[in-house]
Amino acid sequence: MSTLSTAFGDSAIMLRRNFRHTVRNPVTVFNAVLFPVVMMLMFVYVFGGAFKVQGRYVDYAVPGLIVMAITYGLGPTAAAVNDDMTKGIINRFKTMDVARGAMLTGHVVSTTVRALLADAVIVGVGFAMGFRPHASLLDWLAAIGLMLLLGFSVSWLTVAMGLAAKTVESAGLATVPLIMLPFLSSAFVPADTMGTGVRQFAEYQPFTPIIETLRGLLSGDHPSTGHAIAAVAWCVGFALVGYVWALSTFRKRA
């Protein structure tokens, strides 16, 4: 059997292991899938009438909630990776005939799939609440591709954080900035309505161009070239930093 097929097989086994852990942990399911829905109901039905946006608020909010759904599932991944590291499970697998990167790949893929599932739930609930996108098939494919790229990139960054943290608790806390950043973006209100300082931060932080690109795709309008390039660049940057950081930490600690 080739080295490549062995690595894929080992990664598939680790992926199945992570899915089983997710199913058995209701907190993970709540954070990744149900809590974004709760936030969606609250912002659309409770706060939505107070925000001035172009068009219906649910159409404006769904792209931001899609990004939020991706970030809300990161904490359990960082904690699980750190738990595997601190309890010696990774070292135990290293003594077996298991591809060295299979555990990391399993965590990344399971987190990405969980994020896409959460996004599917958000979109489905959005339709039930009156969300009516005007995206073409190509727009939908581009939006799904961006969701997949974002989920994959922040998953690698989260795995790296989990490996670098000293305890499970600190691993979970390390992802808090990624969870909070969508709140300080254009997810729920346009950045140009914010006060000085906050507006500049919202305009130049990573998630605003990603949200604006999704918003442009789902609305049927073409997103600006600047936002699209910035969105892809941030995702690629997250993935590269996370991948290099994760491999470096893995080699040092495992």
Helices and strands as residue ranges (DSSP letters): H 3-24, H 26-29, I 30-34, H 35-42, I 43-47, G 48-50, H 57-72, H 74-86, H 89-94, H 102-128, H 137-164, H 168-174, H 176-180, G 181-184, G 191-193, H 198-204, H 207-219, H 225-253
